[in-house]
Amino acid sequence: MHYPTPPQRGELSPPPNRAPAVRLPWLLWLLWATIVLSTGYISWQTDLAAGRPLNMLGIAIHSTLAGMIGLLVLTWLEVRLTGGLDT
């Protein structure tokens, strides 16, 4: 088996390849934020198209519900993609 030689004094060791592990949470948080913002926007647009006054409580309820469900789904997805709770 071939082991890499350790870096000599004054040399920098290459960083470990952690790109896929670091990128997944950022993508999931970005997806979650997009879902929550788009839910609020869609709720606002439906009120505007129907000619109703702005319903801030309805927008808050829809966005909160989308955020909570989104967090549950994205947490489940992250656990499935990273190999479970054992790691």
C-alpha positions as CSV (number, residue, x, y, z in Angstrom):
1,M,0.0,0.0,0.0
2,H,1.3,3.4,-0.9
3,Y,1.2,6.1,1.8
4,P,1.7,9.7,0.8
5,T,4.8,11.3,2.2
6,P,4.3,13.9,4.8
7,P,5.1,17.5,3.9
8,Q,8.5,18.7,4.7
9,R,9.2,21.7,6.9
10,G,7.9,24.9,5.3
11,E,5.7,23.0,2.8
12,L,1.9,23.2,2.9
13,S,-0.1,20.1,2.9
14,P,-3.0,20.0,0.4
15,P,-6.4,20.6,2.0
16,P,-8.7,17.6,2.4
17,N,-11.4,17.2,-0.3
18,R,-14.5,18.3,1.7
19,A,-16.3,20.0,-1.2
20,P,-19.3,17.7,-1.5
21,A,-19.8,17.6,2.3
22,V,-19.7,21.4,2.6
23,R,-21.8,22.1,-0.5
24,L,-24.8,20.0,0.5
25,P,-25.9,22.1,3.5
26,W,-25.5,25.3,1.6
27,L,-27.6,24.0,-1.2
28,L,-30.3,22.7,1.1
29,W,-30.5,26.0,3.0
30,L,-30.7,27.9,-0.3
31,L,-33.5,25.6,-1.5
32,W,-35.4,26.1,1.8
33,A,-35.0,29.9,1.7
34,T,-36.2,30.0,-1.9
35,I,-39.3,27.9,-1.1
36,V,-40.2,30.1,1.9
37,L,-39.7,33.3,-0.1
38,S,-41.6,32.0,-3.1
39,T,-44.5,30.9,-0.9
40,G,-44.9,34.4,0.5
41,Y,-44.6,35.9,-3.0
42,I,-47.2,33.5,-4.5
43,S,-49.6,34.3,-1.6
44,W,-49.1,38.0,-2.1
45,Q,-49.7,37.7,-5.9
46,T,-52.9,35.7,-5.4
47,D,-54.3,38.4,-3.1
48,L,-53.2,41.1,-5.6
49,A,-54.8,39.2,-8.6
50,A,-58.1,38.7,-6.7
51,G,-58.2,42.4,-5.8
52,R,-58.2,41.7,-2.1
53,P,-56.3,43.8,0.4
54,L,-52.9,42.7,1.6
55,N,-53.3,39.8,4.1
56,M,-50.1,39.9,6.2
57,L,-51.4,37.2,8.6
58,G,-52.1,34.9,5.7
59,I,-48.7,35.4,4.2
60,A,-47.1,34.8,7.6
61,I,-49.0,31.6,8.1
62,H,-48.3,30.3,4.6
63,S,-44.6,31.1,4.9
64,T,-44.3,29.6,8.4
65,L,-46.0,26.4,7.3
66,A,-43.9,26.1,4.2
67,G,-40.8,26.8,6.3
68,M,-41.6,24.1,8.9
69,I,-42.6,21.5,6.3
70,G,-39.5,22.4,4.3
71,L,-37.2,22.0,7.3
72,L,-38.6,18.6,8.0
73,V,-38.3,17.4,4.4
74,L,-34.8,18.9,3.9
75,T,-33.6,17.4,7.2
76,W,-34.9,14.0,6.1
77,L,-33.2,14.5,2.7
78,E,-29.8,15.4,4.3
79,V,-29.9,12.4,6.5
80,R,-30.7,10.1,3.6
81,L,-27.9,11.7,1.4
82,T,-25.2,11.7,4.1
83,G,-25.7,8.1,5.1
84,G,-27.9,8.3,8.1
85,L,-27.5,9.3,11.7
86,D,-24.5,7.0,12.4
87,T,-21.9,9.3,10.9
